[in-house]
Amino acid sequence: MIDLREKHHLVYTHYIPILIAALVLSAVGGYFAAKLPLESDLAELLPDRFQSVQTLNRIRDEIGGVGHLRVILDTQNFEAAKKFAEDLEQRLLQSPIVNYVDYKNDVAFYKKNALLFLEMSELDSLHATVQNKIDEEKQQLNPLLVDDLFGDQTDESADADLAAWEEKYQDKEPKNYYTNEDSTILIMKVFPSEDNSSLSFVQKMFDEVKSIVQATNPKEYAADMNILYGGNFKNRLDEYKVVKDDILGTAIYGFSGVFLLIVLYFRRLSGAILITLTLLCALAWTFGVTYFVIGNLNTITGFMFVILFGLGIDYGIHAFARYAECRRSGMSFESSIEKVVCQTGKALTTTAITTSAAFFSLMLMDFKGFSDLGFIAGIGMLFALIAMVVVLPAFLTLFHKLGLLNFQRQADKSQVFQRRDFRFSRAILVATFLVTGYAFYSVFQVEFEYDFTNLRAITEEREVVSKKTKGVFELSESPAVVLADSRAEVQEVVEAARKIARQDTSSPTIDAVRSVFSLVPKNQPERLAKIREIRQLIKEEAEGVVTGKDKERLDQLMQYLQVDEPFTWEEFPQKDKRQFINKEGEIGNFVFIYPSVPLRHGKNAIEFREDIGKITTGSGKTYYASSSNIILAEMLIIMIQEGRLAVILTFLVVFLIVMTDLRSVKAALFVLTPLALGVLWMVGIMHVV
């Protein structure tokens, strides 16, 4: 390794320039480190070459910023909630930051045109069901019918079919408002007027909406009215705040705890101050460089300050302990510095190079959570080495000359190594064997955490909102999106996605597929002809034949059968057209694929991604779907795949460096055995906890 004997005197003969350079670089690095933004967008953790990331960026370019803020009105007085929503809507629309507010459906439109949303095959089936019911009732009225000759001839399936169809076409008719079953909440969706979806804009919009809500004074409408906030905008703010608070909290507790331990160990405040100040210089350099190389921190690298503080402090403890040991044994200041730089520094250099190389190997990973961490930790360990071997001795020199760091010689202290028996070695080996055996068993018991709700920041308000709004919206509000190249190809993508849904009977993940053609069906004249046929059938043949509950069902059906003309795009409710309109106000070539399984569980998200992540149309063209959940699924897949590779690669790198340094395979294995046992025991603790 590096021979420092010829240069060690520089750290105490030129300590003033060294300290000035270190502090200036620390000030510059700290300035840029403070400007590092915390990026909470999970798409940023995947490389840009991933198809899902490219598709998501195309979607954002086409649609603009996606997301909204929810205002949830919680009260037993639903009439008061409706009145408050109407007044609040008017106030919100006066704000330049709000584009539109959505909290109710155009029920009249959907009731009038419900049957036009059924496929021709479904209308044929409805016609057959009505015909079968009429035929059955006519048969029951036939005086020549002989009952009980071969058992009960009543066909109960016709009743069941009519009931099922009644439920099916009524499902096409939405509720008047976005409310739950007992109408104790009313949900308002507030959409931004800008395409900007940056965190600062989201915070600005939330503050603006909250201010308007408070100014409207909900308590004047109903004394029990409570206002809650939700939606993906609010969730982003919550997650960012929780992560930021966690980073700050762990930094404070970690810094304070380690500082206190150093004070207690060395029994002097000056040692803790010197070690900590030196390490803070290294951290400032590290994150200053990070600002220029990476440009941001993510939810994983945001905690690197605490991690590097914990890793780097070891170097300072070793260096300062060696200096204190030398001084107490009677060595001169200059000789003590030589020991710190040349002997302890050599050992620290081997350790730092080994550790940083292991971290740098993570830069080969595609997952930026690994690669960014590898870069930051790698340079962080090297900067910590430089700081402890160069800057710390310079600080020691300064404190020595100022008389702030004095050590009393102790007669029993010596630099001569004395061999001693290692007591309890057998007991320790037995305990090690037992603990390792359990840890090895635990390796096969510890499972990967797939439930995103256990990984995300769930605030108390978010949990309450989730429970209160459950079931209000039938379709998932996180569909995957496919961006087709033309209107003709939109229909091809829809057909391909629906084919996947039909064929996947073992583990279906697709609930519905929608495009602009789902809003305005192309073959409305054919559907209208079939609707008239059903209407005529009921008028001419069901009157006086079908009675009781079945007559009520047919009377109800007749209300839906009154539609007699097709509707156009212009007639479709504006609020439901918006998701299909791009930033230029034109109809976009979007296909929305809604999941039938809760994507908060990673395995469901992965299966959904496997089903529709890549879609090949009948013409042979390939399209890729994307959404935040597909990004999450790909992130899980790459983490699992690269996680194993990262462990193997880091162990291999460390082994090669240690073997090169020690020039012995046996010695390298001897050194790495405690490391392997430590990792194994960590897994055992994970299983217990």
C-alpha positions as CSV (number, residue, x, y, z in Angstrom):
1,M,0.0,0.0,0.0
2,I,1.0,3.7,0.1
3,D,4.1,4.5,2.0
4,L,3.5,7.7,4.0
5,R,6.7,7.9,5.9
6,E,8.4,10.4,3.6
7,K,5.4,12.8,3.7
8,H,4.1,12.5,7.2
9,H,5.9,15.7,8.4
10,L,3.9,17.8,6.0
11,V,0.8,17.5,8.1
12,Y,2.3,19.2,11.1
13,T,4.8,21.6,9.3
14,H,2.1,22.9,7.0
15,Y,-1.0,22.4,9.2
16,I,-2.2,26.0,8.7
17,P,-2.5,25.7,4.9
18,I,-4.1,22.3,5.3
19,L,-6.7,23.5,7.7
20,I,-7.5,26.6,5.5
21,A,-7.9,24.5,2.4
22,A,-10.0,21.9,4.3
23,L,-12.3,24.5,5.7
24,V,-12.7,26.5,2.5
25,L,-13.5,23.3,0.6
26,S,-15.9,22.3,3.3
27,A,-17.7,25.7,3.1
28,V,-18.0,25.3,-0.7
29,G,-19.1,21.7,-0.4
30,G,-21.5,22.5,2.3
31,Y,-23.0,25.3,0.3
32,F,-23.8,23.0,-2.7
33,A,-24.7,20.1,-0.4
34,A,-27.4,22.3,1.1
35,K,-28.8,22.8,-2.4
36,L,-29.3,19.1,-3.1
37,P,-33.0,18.5,-3.7
38,L,-34.7,15.4,-2.3
39,E,-36.2,13.5,-5.3
40,S,-39.2,11.4,-4.2
41,D,-40.3,10.4,-7.8
42,L,-39.8,6.6,-8.0
43,A,-39.3,6.8,-11.8
44,E,-36.0,8.6,-11.1
45,L,-34.7,5.4,-9.5
46,L,-34.8,3.5,-12.8
47,P,-32.5,4.3,-15.8
48,D,-33.9,6.3,-18.7
49,R,-33.4,3.4,-21.1
50,F,-36.2,1.5,-19.4
51,Q,-39.3,1.4,-21.7
52,S,-41.6,2.1,-18.8
53,V,-39.7,5.2,-17.9
54,Q,-39.6,6.4,-21.5
55,T,-43.3,5.8,-21.9
56,L,-44.0,7.6,-18.7
57,N,-42.0,10.6,-19.9
58,R,-43.9,10.6,-23.2
59,I,-47.2,10.5,-21.3
60,R,-46.2,13.4,-19.2
61,D,-45.1,15.4,-22.3
62,E,-48.5,14.6,-23.9
63,I,-50.8,15.0,-21.0
64,G,-48.8,17.3,-18.8
65,G,-48.7,17.1,-15.0
66,V,-50.9,14.3,-13.7
67,G,-52.5,14.4,-10.3
68,H,-55.0,16.2,-8.2
69,L,-55.9,17.1,-4.7
70,R,-58.9,15.7,-2.9
71,V,-61.0,17.7,-0.4
72,I,-63.1,15.2,1.7
73,L,-66.2,16.6,3.4
74,D,-67.1,14.5,6.5
75,T,-70.5,15.1,8.0
76,Q,-73.8,13.5,8.9
77,N,-75.6,16.3,7.1
78,F,-75.3,15.4,3.4
79,E,-77.5,18.3,2.2
80,A,-75.1,20.7,4.0
81,A,-72.2,18.9,2.4
82,K,-73.7,19.5,-1.1
83,K,-74.3,23.1,-0.4
84,F,-70.8,23.6,0.9
85,A,-69.4,21.8,-2.1
86,E,-71.3,24.1,-4.5
87,D,-70.1,27.3,-2.7
88,L,-66.5,26.0,-2.4
89,E,-66.4,25.1,-6.1
90,Q,-67.2,28.7,-7.0
91,R,-64.5,30.0,-4.8
92,L,-61.9,27.5,-5.9
93,L,-62.6,28.3,-9.6
94,Q,-61.7,31.9,-8.9
95,S,-58.1,30.9,-8.0
96,P,-55.7,31.0,-11.0
97,I,-54.0,27.8,-9.7
98,V,-57.2,25.7,-10.0
99,N,-58.4,24.5,-13.4
100,Y,-61.6,22.7,-12.5
101,V,-63.4,20.9,-9.7
102,D,-65.1,17.5,-9.9
103,Y,-67.4,16.1,-7.3
104,K,-70.6,14.9,-9.1
105,N,-71.7,13.0,-12.2
106,D,-74.0,13.8,-15.1
107,V,-76.5,11.1,-14.1
108,A,-79.1,12.1,-16.6
109,F,-76.7,11.5,-19.5
110,Y,-75.6,8.1,-18.3
111,K,-79.2,7.0,-17.5
112,K,-80.4,8.0,-21.0
113,N,-77.5,6.3,-22.8
114,A,-76.7,3.4,-20.5
115,L,-77.6,0.7,-23.0
116,L,-75.4,2.3,-25.7
117,F,-72.3,1.4,-23.7
118,L,-73.1,-2.3,-23.9
119,E,-71.4,-4.3,-26.6
120,M,-73.5,-5.8,-29.4
121,S,-72.9,-9.3,-28.0
122,E,-74.3,-8.0,-24.6
123,L,-77.4,-6.5,-26.3
124,D,-78.0,-9.8,-28.2
125,S,-77.8,-11.6,-24.8
126,L,-80.2,-9.1,-23.3
127,H,-82.6,-9.6,-26.1
128,A,-82.4,-13.4,-25.7
129,T,-83.0,-13.1,-22.0
130,V,-86.1,-11.0,-22.4
131,Q,-87.4,-13.4,-25.2
132,N,-86.7,-16.4,-23.0
133,K,-88.7,-14.9,-20.1
134,I,-91.6,-14.0,-22.3
135,D,-91.6,-17.6,-23.8
136,E,-91.5,-19.1,-20.3
137,E,-94.4,-17.0,-19.1
138,K,-96.4,-17.9,-22.2
139,Q,-95.7,-21.5,-21.6
140,Q,-96.9,-21.2,-18.0
141,L,-100.2,-19.8,-19.3
142,N,-100.6,-22.7,-21.8
143,P,-103.6,-24.8,-20.5
144,L,-102.1,-27.9,-22.2
145,L,-99.0,-27.7,-20.0
146,V,-98.8,-30.7,-17.7
147,D,-97.0,-29.9,-14.5
148,D,-95.1,-32.3,-12.3
149,L,-95.0,-35.1,-14.9
150,F,-91.2,-34.8,-15.1
151,G,-90.8,-32.5,-12.1
152,D,-91.1,-28.7,-11.9
153,Q,-90.9,-27.1,-15.4
154,T,-90.4,-23.6,-14.1
155,D,-87.1,-22.2,-15.5
156,E,-85.7,-20.2,-12.6
157,S,-82.7,-19.2,-14.6
158,A,-84.7,-16.7,-16.6
159,D,-85.6,-14.8,-13.4
160,A,-82.0,-14.9,-12.4
161,D,-80.9,-13.6,-15.8
162,L,-83.3,-10.7,-15.7
163,A,-82.1,-9.7,-12.3
164,A,-78.5,-9.9,-13.4
165,W,-79.2,-7.8,-16.4
166,E,-81.0,-5.2,-14.3
167,E,-77.9,-4.9,-12.1
168,K,-75.7,-4.7,-15.2
169,Y,-77.3,-1.8,-17.0
170,Q,-78.0,0.0,-13.7
171,D,-74.2,-0.2,-13.0
172,K,-73.8,2.0,-16.1
173,E,-75.6,4.7,-14.2
174,P,-73.3,6.4,-11.6
175,K,-74.3,8.0,-8.3
176,N,-75.1,11.7,-8.3
177,Y,-72.1,12.6,-6.1
178,Y,-68.8,11.1,-5.1
179,T,-70.0,9.7,-1.8
180,N,-70.0,6.5,0.2
181,E,-72.9,4.1,0.9
182,D,-74.3,6.0,3.9
183,S,-73.6,9.5,2.4
184,T,-71.5,10.7,5.3
185,I,-68.7,11.9,3.1
186,L,-68.5,13.9,-0.2
187,I,-65.3,13.9,-2.2
188,M,-64.2,16.9,-4.3
189,K,-61.3,16.5,-6.8
190,V,-59.4,19.7,-7.4
191,F,-57.3,19.8,-10.5
192,P,-54.4,22.2,-11.2
193,S,-54.4,24.8,-13.9
194,E,-50.7,24.2,-14.7
195,D,-48.8,21.2,-16.1
196,N,-46.1,21.7,-13.5
197,S,-46.1,18.8,-11.0
198,S,-43.0,19.8,-9.1
199,L,-43.1,19.4,-5.3
200,S,-43.0,23.2,-4.8
201,F,-46.0,23.7,-7.1
202,V,-47.9,20.9,-5.3
203,Q,-47.2,22.5,-1.9
204,K,-48.3,25.9,-3.3
205,M,-51.6,24.4,-4.6
206,F,-52.3,22.6,-1.3
207,D,-51.7,25.8,0.7
208,E,-54.0,27.8,-1.6
209,V,-56.8,25.2,-1.6
210,K,-56.6,24.8,2.2
211,S,-56.8,28.6,2.7
212,I,-59.9,28.8,0.5
213,V,-61.6,25.9,2.3
214,Q,-60.9,27.6,5.7
215,A,-62.2,30.9,4.4
216,T,-65.5,29.2,3.3
217,N,-66.0,28.2,6.9
218,P,-67.4,24.6,6.8
219,K,-68.7,24.8,10.4
220,E,-71.3,27.4,9.3
221,Y,-72.8,24.7,7.0
222,A,-72.8,21.9,9.5
223,A,-71.3,21.9,13.0
224,D,-70.0,18.4,12.7
225,M,-68.3,19.0,9.3
226,N,-64.7,18.0,9.2
227,I,-62.4,18.6,6.2
228,L,-59.8,16.0,5.2
229,Y,-57.3,16.1,2.4
230,G,-56.1,13.3,0.1
231,G,-55.2,12.4,-3.5
232,N,-51.8,11.8,-5.0
233,F,-50.8,15.5,-4.5
234,K,-51.4,15.2,-0.7
235,N,-49.7,11.8,-0.6
236,R,-46.6,13.2,-2.3
237,L,-46.4,16.0,0.3
238,D,-46.9,13.6,3.2
239,E,-44.2,11.2,1.9
240,Y,-41.7,14.0,1.3
241,K,-42.3,15.4,4.7
242,V,-42.0,12.1,6.4
243,V,-38.8,11.2,4.6
244,K,-37.3,14.7,5.2
245,D,-38.2,14.5,8.9
246,D,-36.8,11.0,9.2
247,I,-33.5,12.1,7.6
248,L,-33.3,15.1,9.9
249,G,-34.3,13.0,12.9
250,T,-31.9,10.2,12.3
251,A,-29.1,12.7,11.6
252,I,-29.7,14.5,14.9
253,Y,-30.0,11.3,17.0
254,G,-27.2,9.6,15.2
255,F,-24.9,12.6,15.5
256,S,-25.7,13.2,19.1
257,G,-25.5,9.5,20.1
258,V,-22.1,9.0,18.4
259,F,-20.7,12.3,19.8
260,L,-21.7,11.3,23.3
261,L,-20.2,7.8,23.0
262,I,-16.9,9.3,21.8
263,V,-16.9,11.7,24.8
264,L,-17.5,8.9,27.2
265,Y,-14.9,6.6,25.6
266,F,-12.1,9.1,25.5
267,R,-13.3,11.0,28.6
268,R,-12.5,14.3,27.0
269,L,-14.6,16.7,25.0
270,S,-11.8,17.9,22.8
271,G,-11.3,14.5,21.2
272,A,-15.0,14.2,20.2
273,I,-14.9,17.7,18.8
274,L,-11.8,17.1,16.7
275,I,-13.1,13.8,15.3
276,T,-16.5,15.1,14.5
277,L,-15.3,18.3,13.0
278,T,-12.9,16.4,10.7
279,L,-15.6,14.0,9.6
280,L,-18.0,16.9,8.9
281,C,-15.4,18.3,6.5
282,A,-15.4,14.9,4.7
283,L,-19.2,14.8,4.5
284,A,-19.3,18.4,3.1
285,W,-16.9,17.4,0.4
286,T,-18.8,14.2,-0.4
287,F,-22.2,15.9,-0.8
288,G,-20.7,18.9,-2.6
289,V,-19.3,16.5,-5.2
290,T,-22.7,14.6,-5.3
291,Y,-24.4,17.9,-6.2
292,F,-22.3,18.2,-9.4
293,V,-22.2,14.4,-10.3
294,I,-25.7,13.2,-9.5
295,G,-27.6,16.4,-8.8
296,N,-30.1,15.1,-6.2
297,L,-30.8,12.7,-3.4
298,N,-33.4,10.0,-3.5
299,T,-35.4,8.3,-0.8
300,I,-32.5,5.8,-0.4
301,T,-29.4,8.1,-0.6
302,G,-31.1,10.7,1.5
303,F,-30.0,8.7,4.6
304,M,-26.4,8.6,3.4
305,F,-25.4,11.4,5.7
306,V,-26.1,9.3,8.8
307,I,-24.7,6.1,7.2
308,L,-21.4,7.8,6.2
309,F,-21.2,9.5,9.6
310,G,-21.4,6.1,11.3
311,L,-18.9,4.5,8.9
312,G,-16.4,7.4,8.7
313,I,-16.3,8.0,12.5
314,D,-14.5,4.7,12.9
315,Y,-11.4,6.1,11.1
316,G,-11.4,9.1,13.4
317,I,-11.7,6.9,16.5
318,H,-8.8,4.7,15.4
319,A,-6.6,7.6,14.5
320,F,-7.3,9.6,17.7
321,A,-7.0,6.5,19.9
322,R,-3.6,5.8,18.4
323,Y,-2.5,9.4,19.0
324,A,-3.7,9.3,22.6
325,E,-2.0,5.9,23.2
326,C,1.3,7.2,21.8
327,R,1.3,10.3,23.9
328,R,0.4,8.5,27.1
329,S,3.2,6.1,26.5
330,G,5.7,9.0,26.5
331,M,6.3,9.5,22.8
332,S,6.9,12.9,21.4
333,F,4.3,14.9,19.5
334,E,6.1,14.4,16.2
335,S,6.6,10.7,16.7
336,S,2.9,10.3,17.7
337,I,1.8,12.0,14.5
338,E,4.1,9.8,12.5
339,K,2.5,6.7,14.1
340,V,-1.0,8.0,13.2
341,V,-0.2,8.9,9.6
342,C,2.2,6.1,8.7
343,Q,1.0,3.1,10.6
344,T,-2.6,3.7,11.5
345,G,-3.0,5.6,8.2
346,K,-1.7,2.6,6.3
347,A,-4.3,0.3,7.9
348,L,-7.0,2.8,7.4
349,T,-6.0,3.2,3.7
350,T,-6.4,-0.6,3.2
351,T,-9.8,-0.5,4.9
352,A,-11.0,2.6,3.0
353,I,-9.9,1.3,-0.4
354,T,-11.6,-2.0,0.3
355,T,-14.8,-0.4,1.5
356,S,-15.0,2.2,-1.2
357,A,-14.3,-0.4,-3.9
358,A,-17.1,-2.5,-2.6
359,F,-19.4,0.5,-2.7
360,F,-18.2,1.6,-6.2
361,S,-19.0,-1.8,-7.5
362,L,-22.7,-1.0,-6.9
363,M,-22.4,1.7,-9.7
364,L,-22.6,-1.2,-12.2
365,M,-26.3,-1.7,-11.1
366,D,-29.2,-0.3,-13.1
367,F,-31.2,0.6,-10.0
368,K,-30.2,4.1,-9.1
369,G,-30.9,3.4,-5.5
370,F,-27.9,1.1,-5.6
371,S,-25.7,3.0,-8.1
372,D,-26.2,6.4,-6.5
373,L,-25.6,4.9,-3.1
374,G,-22.4,3.2,-4.4
375,F,-21.0,6.5,-5.7
376,I,-21.8,8.6,-2.7
377,A,-20.6,6.0,-0.2
378,G,-17.5,5.2,-2.3
379,I,-16.2,8.8,-2.4
380,G,-17.4,9.4,1.1
381,M,-15.1,6.7,2.5
382,L,-12.2,8.0,0.5
383,F,-12.8,11.6,1.7
384,A,-13.2,10.3,5.3
385,L,-9.7,8.6,4.9
386,I,-8.1,11.8,3.6
387,A,-9.7,13.8,6.3
388,M,-8.6,11.5,9.1
389,V,-5.0,11.0,7.8
390,V,-4.4,14.6,6.7
391,V,-6.9,17.0,8.3
392,L,-7.2,15.4,11.7
393,P,-3.4,15.4,12.3
394,A,-3.4,19.1,11.3
395,F,-6.2,19.8,13.8
396,L,-4.1,17.8,16.4
397,T,-1.2,20.0,15.6
398,L,-3.2,23.2,16.1
399,F,-4.7,22.0,19.4
400,H,-1.3,20.9,20.6
401,K,0.3,24.2,19.9
402,L,-2.6,26.1,21.6
403,G,-2.2,23.8,24.6
404,L,-5.8,22.5,24.3
405,L,-4.8,18.8,24.0
406,N,-2.5,17.6,26.6
407,F,-1.9,14.0,27.7
408,Q,-0.3,12.8,31.0
409,R,2.3,10.1,30.6
410,Q,1.2,6.8,32.2
411,A,3.8,4.5,33.5
412,D,1.9,1.3,32.6
413,K,1.5,2.4,28.9
414,S,3.9,1.0,26.4
415,Q,4.1,0.5,22.6
416,V,5.5,-3.0,23.1
417,F,3.0,-5.8,22.2
418,Q,2.4,-8.3,25.1
419,R,0.9,-11.7,24.3
420,R,-2.0,-12.6,26.5
421,D,-4.3,-15.7,26.7
422,F,-7.7,-15.2,25.1
423,R,-10.1,-16.3,27.8
424,F,-13.4,-18.0,27.2
425,S,-12.4,-18.8,23.6
426,R,-14.1,-22.2,23.6
427,A,-17.4,-20.8,25.1
428,I,-17.3,-18.1,22.5
429,L,-16.8,-20.6,19.6
430,V,-19.7,-22.7,20.9
431,A,-22.0,-19.7,21.1
432,T,-20.9,-18.6,17.7
433,F,-21.7,-22.0,16.3
434,L,-25.2,-22.0,17.8
435,V,-26.0,-18.4,16.7
436,T,-24.7,-19.1,13.2
437,G,-26.8,-22.2,12.9
438,Y,-29.9,-20.3,13.8
439,A,-29.0,-17.4,11.5
440,F,-28.4,-19.9,8.6
441,Y,-31.9,-21.2,9.2
442,S,-33.3,-17.7,9.2
443,V,-31.9,-17.0,5.7
444,F,-34.6,-19.2,4.3
445,Q,-37.3,-17.7,6.5
446,V,-36.9,-14.0,5.9
447,E,-39.1,-12.8,3.1
448,F,-39.0,-9.8,0.8
449,E,-41.5,-7.1,1.8
450,Y,-43.9,-6.8,-1.1
451,D,-46.7,-4.8,0.6
452,F,-46.1,-1.1,-0.4
453,T,-48.3,0.1,2.5
454,N,-45.6,-1.1,4.9
455,L,-42.9,0.7,3.0
456,R,-44.7,4.0,2.3
457,A,-45.2,6.9,4.7
458,I,-48.8,6.4,6.1
459,T,-49.8,9.4,8.1
460,E,-52.8,9.2,10.4
461,E,-54.9,11.5,8.1
462,R,-54.0,9.3,5.1
463,E,-55.1,6.2,6.9
464,V,-58.4,7.8,7.9
465,V,-59.0,9.1,4.4
466,S,-58.3,5.6,3.0
467,K,-60.9,4.0,5.2
468,K,-63.6,6.6,4.7
469,T,-63.2,6.8,0.9
470,K,-62.9,3.1,0.3
471,G,-65.4,1.9,-2.3
472,V,-66.4,5.4,-3.5
473,F,-64.7,4.9,-6.9
474,E,-65.4,1.6,-8.6
475,L,-62.4,1.6,-10.9
476,S,-58.8,2.0,-9.7
477,E,-57.5,5.5,-9.9
478,S,-54.1,4.3,-10.9
479,P,-54.6,2.8,-14.4
480,A,-51.7,1.9,-16.7
481,V,-51.5,4.1,-19.7
482,V,-50.6,3.2,-23.3
483,L,-49.8,6.0,-25.7
484,A,-50.6,4.9,-29.3
485,D,-49.3,6.6,-32.4
486,S,-52.7,7.1,-34.1
487,R,-56.4,6.8,-33.6
488,A,-56.6,3.6,-35.6
489,E,-53.9,2.0,-33.4
490,V,-55.8,2.9,-30.3
491,Q,-58.4,0.4,-31.2
492,E,-55.8,-2.2,-31.9
493,V,-54.3,-1.7,-28.5
494,V,-57.7,-1.9,-26.8
495,E,-58.5,-5.2,-28.6
496,A,-55.1,-6.6,-27.7
497,A,-55.5,-5.7,-24.0
498,R,-59.0,-7.2,-23.9
499,K,-57.7,-10.3,-25.5
500,I,-55.1,-10.6,-22.7
501,A,-57.8,-10.1,-20.2
502,R,-60.0,-12.9,-21.7
503,Q,-57.1,-15.3,-21.9
504,D,-55.8,-14.8,-18.4
505,T,-58.2,-16.9,-16.4
506,S,-55.8,-18.3,-13.8
507,S,-54.6,-15.0,-12.3
508,P,-56.6,-12.1,-14.0
509,T,-55.3,-8.6,-13.3
510,I,-57.2,-6.5,-15.8
511,D,-60.6,-5.0,-14.8
512,A,-61.4,-2.7,-17.7
513,V,-59.8,-1.2,-20.8
514,R,-60.9,2.2,-21.9
515,S,-60.1,4.6,-24.7
516,V,-61.9,7.5,-26.4
517,F,-63.9,4.8,-28.3
518,S,-65.2,3.7,-24.9
519,L,-66.8,7.1,-24.5
520,V,-68.4,7.3,-27.9
521,P,-69.0,3.8,-29.3
522,K,-68.5,3.6,-33.1
523,N,-71.4,1.3,-34.0
524,Q,-74.2,3.2,-32.2
525,P,-76.7,2.8,-35.1
526,E,-76.4,-1.0,-34.8
527,R,-76.9,-0.8,-31.1
528,L,-79.9,1.5,-31.4
529,A,-81.5,-1.0,-33.9
530,K,-81.1,-3.8,-31.4
531,I,-82.4,-1.5,-28.6
532,R,-85.5,-0.7,-30.7
533,E,-86.0,-4.4,-31.3
534,I,-85.9,-5.2,-27.6
535,R,-88.3,-2.3,-26.9
536,Q,-90.7,-3.5,-29.5
537,L,-90.5,-7.1,-28.2
538,I,-91.5,-5.9,-24.7
539,K,-94.3,-3.7,-26.0
540,E,-95.9,-6.3,-28.3
541,E,-95.4,-9.6,-26.4
542,A,-94.7,-8.9,-22.7
543,E,-97.9,-6.9,-21.9
544,G,-100.3,-9.0,-19.9
545,V,-97.9,-12.0,-20.0
546,V,-95.1,-11.1,-17.6
547,T,-96.3,-10.2,-14.1
548,G,-95.0,-9.6,-10.6
549,K,-91.4,-8.8,-10.0
550,D,-90.4,-9.6,-13.5
551,K,-92.9,-7.0,-14.9
552,E,-91.3,-4.4,-12.6
553,R,-87.9,-5.3,-14.0
554,L,-89.1,-5.0,-17.6
555,D,-90.8,-1.6,-16.7
556,Q,-87.5,-0.5,-15.3
557,L,-85.7,-1.7,-18.5
558,M,-88.1,0.2,-20.7
559,Q,-86.9,3.5,-19.2
560,Y,-83.4,2.7,-20.5
561,L,-84.8,1.5,-23.8
562,Q,-86.2,5.0,-24.6
563,V,-82.9,6.1,-26.1
564,D,-83.5,6.6,-29.8
565,E,-80.5,8.5,-31.2
566,P,-76.7,8.3,-30.9
567,F,-74.8,10.8,-28.8
568,T,-71.7,12.6,-30.0
569,W,-68.3,13.5,-28.4
570,E,-69.6,17.1,-27.9
571,E,-72.5,15.8,-25.8
572,F,-70.4,13.6,-23.6
573,P,-69.9,15.1,-20.0
574,Q,-66.9,17.4,-20.0
575,K,-65.4,16.1,-16.8
576,D,-65.2,12.5,-18.2
577,K,-63.6,13.7,-21.5
578,R,-60.7,15.5,-19.8
579,Q,-58.5,12.4,-19.3
580,F,-58.5,11.8,-23.0
581,I,-57.5,15.3,-24.0
582,N,-53.9,16.3,-24.3
583,K,-52.2,19.6,-23.4
584,E,-53.1,21.1,-26.7
585,G,-56.8,20.5,-26.1
586,E,-57.0,17.8,-28.7
587,I,-58.2,14.2,-28.3
588,G,-55.2,12.1,-27.4
589,N,-54.4,8.5,-28.4
590,F,-54.6,7.2,-24.9
591,V,-55.6,3.7,-23.7
592,F,-56.2,3.3,-20.0
593,I,-55.9,-0.2,-18.5
594,Y,-57.5,-0.6,-15.1
595,P,-56.3,-3.3,-12.6
596,S,-58.6,-5.7,-11.0
597,V,-56.2,-6.4,-8.1
598,P,-54.9,-4.1,-5.4
599,L,-51.6,-2.9,-6.6
600,R,-50.4,-1.9,-3.2
601,H,-49.1,-5.4,-3.0
602,G,-45.9,-5.8,-5.0
603,K,-46.7,-9.3,-6.3
604,N,-50.0,-8.0,-7.8
605,A,-48.1,-5.1,-9.3
606,I,-45.6,-7.4,-10.9
607,E,-48.3,-9.7,-12.3
608,F,-50.1,-6.6,-13.7
609,R,-46.9,-5.4,-15.3
610,E,-46.2,-8.9,-16.7
611,D,-49.7,-8.9,-18.3
612,I,-49.8,-5.4,-19.9
613,G,-46.3,-3.9,-19.6
614,K,-45.7,-5.0,-23.2
615,I,-48.6,-5.2,-25.6
616,T,-48.3,-6.6,-29.2
617,T,-51.2,-5.7,-31.4
618,G,-52.7,-7.8,-34.2
619,S,-50.7,-5.9,-36.8
620,G,-47.5,-6.9,-35.0
621,K,-46.7,-3.5,-33.5
622,T,-45.4,-3.4,-29.9
623,Y,-46.5,-0.8,-27.3
624,Y,-45.5,-0.3,-23.7
625,A,-47.7,0.6,-20.8
626,S,-46.6,2.7,-17.9
627,S,-47.8,4.1,-14.6
628,S,-46.4,4.7,-11.1
629,N,-47.4,1.1,-10.1
630,I,-45.6,-0.4,-13.2
631,I,-42.5,1.7,-12.2
632,L,-42.8,0.2,-8.7
633,A,-43.1,-3.3,-10.1
634,E,-40.0,-2.9,-12.3
635,M,-38.2,-1.4,-9.3
636,L,-39.0,-4.4,-7.2
637,I,-37.9,-6.8,-10.0
638,I,-34.6,-5.0,-10.5
639,M,-34.0,-4.7,-6.8
640,I,-34.5,-8.5,-6.3
641,Q,-32.3,-9.4,-9.3
642,E,-29.6,-6.9,-8.6
643,G,-29.7,-7.3,-4.9
644,R,-28.3,-10.8,-5.1
645,L,-25.8,-9.7,-7.7
646,A,-24.7,-6.7,-5.5
647,V,-24.0,-9.0,-2.5
648,I,-21.9,-11.4,-4.6
649,L,-20.1,-8.6,-6.4
650,T,-19.2,-6.7,-3.2
651,F,-17.9,-9.8,-1.5
652,L,-15.8,-10.7,-4.5
653,V,-14.3,-7.2,-4.7
654,V,-13.5,-7.1,-1.0
655,F,-12.0,-10.6,-1.2
656,L,-9.7,-9.7,-4.2
657,I,-8.5,-6.5,-2.5
658,V,-7.8,-8.2,0.8
659,M,-6.1,-11.1,-0.9
660,T,-3.9,-8.7,-2.9
661,D,-3.0,-6.8,0.2
662,L,-2.3,-9.9,2.4
663,R,-1.0,-12.0,-0.5
664,S,-2.6,-15.1,0.9
665,V,-5.9,-16.7,0.2
666,K,-6.0,-18.3,3.6
667,A,-5.4,-15.0,5.3
668,A,-8.0,-13.3,3.2
669,L,-10.6,-16.0,4.1
670,F,-9.6,-15.6,7.8
671,V,-10.2,-11.8,7.6
672,L,-13.5,-12.1,5.7
673,T,-15.0,-14.9,7.9
674,P,-16.1,-12.4,10.7
675,L,-17.7,-10.2,8.0
676,A,-19.7,-13.1,6.5
677,L,-20.8,-14.2,10.0
678,G,-21.9,-10.6,10.8
679,V,-24.0,-10.5,7.7
680,L,-25.5,-13.9,8.5
681,W,-26.3,-12.8,12.1
682,M,-27.9,-9.7,10.8
683,V,-30.3,-11.8,8.8
684,G,-31.0,-13.8,12.0
685,I,-31.9,-10.6,13.8
686,M,-34.2,-9.6,11.0
687,H,-36.0,-12.8,11.3
688,V,-36.5,-12.3,15.1
689,V,-37.5,-8.7,14.8
